[in-house]
Amino acid sequence: MATGKEIRGKIGNFESTKKITKAMEMISVSKMRKAQERMRSARPYSEKVRNIAAHLGQANPEYVHAFMKRNDAKVVGMIVVSTDKGLCGGLNTNVLRSVTNKLRDIKNDGMTTQAVAIGNKGLGFLNRIGANVVAHVTQLGDRPHLERLIGPVKVLLDAYAKGEVNAVFLSYTRFINTMKQEVVMEQLLPLSALQMQVDAKASEATTGQKHGWDYIYEPDAQAVIDDLLVRYVEALVFQAVAENMASEHAARMVAMKAATDNAGNVIGELKLIYNKTRQAAITKELSEIVSGAAAISG
């Protein structure tokens, strides 16, 4: 059985751990609120870009952008959005499990993969499994910046436009609420006109606004569509990163709260053991004193 000194040492260690996890929980609460505000403020832009892209696609059916064309390349692009730091429960594990399953399916189809990693955890995972990482960006901080995301993502976009990549998939964690986040594996390219229309209708149903879309083009419709579809894809990636950051702080808050509660439970159990050990030691000493006194008097 552990001595009283050893138990006191363990109690002190768990109390220190509890203070750290409690501080991390409070920090995550603060960061989560800011991340949710950024995520929600980015949604109207993404929805409007989807609306306009879908409307332009309907208004100009004779022109098909490179992002909407399919090709026969034997390479599939994968954009993996993860976190830079850990201690956020199973957030990264769930995303990377989904990526692993997708990579297995791609390999079974006789194709190879080119990956872009956003976040340290995804980059480390892709390097460990020997994936072909063509670009990456890490240390994004607490606020995603589009200018830092454009470069790595553009590598796959350009490869697809040249016909070197068959499709591009985006994997990230979508924020549902504080207690729930879900893994998303969606096809980024080729863009589906039908899917864009569905997204536009869903956006209109959410906002309750429906406007006409008789646009005047300057300089011409083709130039506008070319630039707009690139912005559309970039908006999807930026929104995915914003959603992932909000999910990260929510998951870390929940994980740190659970760790704090568990540390409190362990401290309570150790204190109970310490008190029992102390009482046993006192009882033993009293018994020895009584026995010694009886031996002397007898």
C-alpha positions, 0 to 999 in steps of 0.5 A: 500500500502507498504511504501517506507521503506518496498519496499526498504527492499524487494529490498535488500532481492531479491538482496541478493538472486540474488547474491546467485543464481548467485554464485550457477549458476557459481559453477554448470557451473564449476562442470558440465564441470568436471562431463561431462568429467568424464562421457565421460571418463567412457563411453569407459570402459563401452562400452568395457566391454559390447563388451567383455561380449557379445562376451564371451556370444556368444563364450560360449553358453554352460555356463550360468552365474547366472546373466543370469538365471531367477528365480521364486522369489517374490521379485524385486530389485530396485536401485534408483540413486538420488542426495544428494542435492536439488535445481536442478529443477525437476531432482529428482522428475522425477526419483522418479515419475518413481520409484513410478510407477514401485513400484506400478506395482510390488505391483499389480503383487503380489511381494515385493521390496528390494531397494538400495538408492544412494543419500540422496533424494532417500533414504529419499523418500524410507523411507517416503513411507515405502520401504524396503531399504536393503542398501544405500550410500550417500554423494558421493561428486562431484566424484563417487568412484566405491569402495563406490558403490560396497558394497550396489549394491553387496547386490542385486547382491548376492541376485539375484545370490542366487535366492532370487530376481526375477529381479533388476532394475536401475533408474537414469537420463541420460545426453543428453545435458545441457538443456535435461536430461531423466529418465531411468528405465532399467532392470539390471538383469537378463542380456539378451544375446540379449540386450548385443549383441545390446549394443555391436553393438551400441557401435561398430557403435558409435566408428566405430571400429570392431575387432575380439574377439578370446580370450585366457582364463586364467585360464578358460572361466568360471572363466573369465565370472564369474568375467567379468559379475560382472564387467559389472554390476558394470560398468553399475551402475557406469556409471549411477551415473556418468550420474546422476551427470552430469545431476544434475549439468546441471539441477542446473545450469538451475534452478539457472539461472532461479532463478537469472533472476526471481529475476532480474525481481522482483527487476525491478518491485519493483523499479518501484513500489517504484518510483511510491510510492515515486512520489505519496508521493512527489505529496501529500506533494506538494499538502498539501503545496500548499493548506496550502499556499492558505489557509493562503493567502486567 
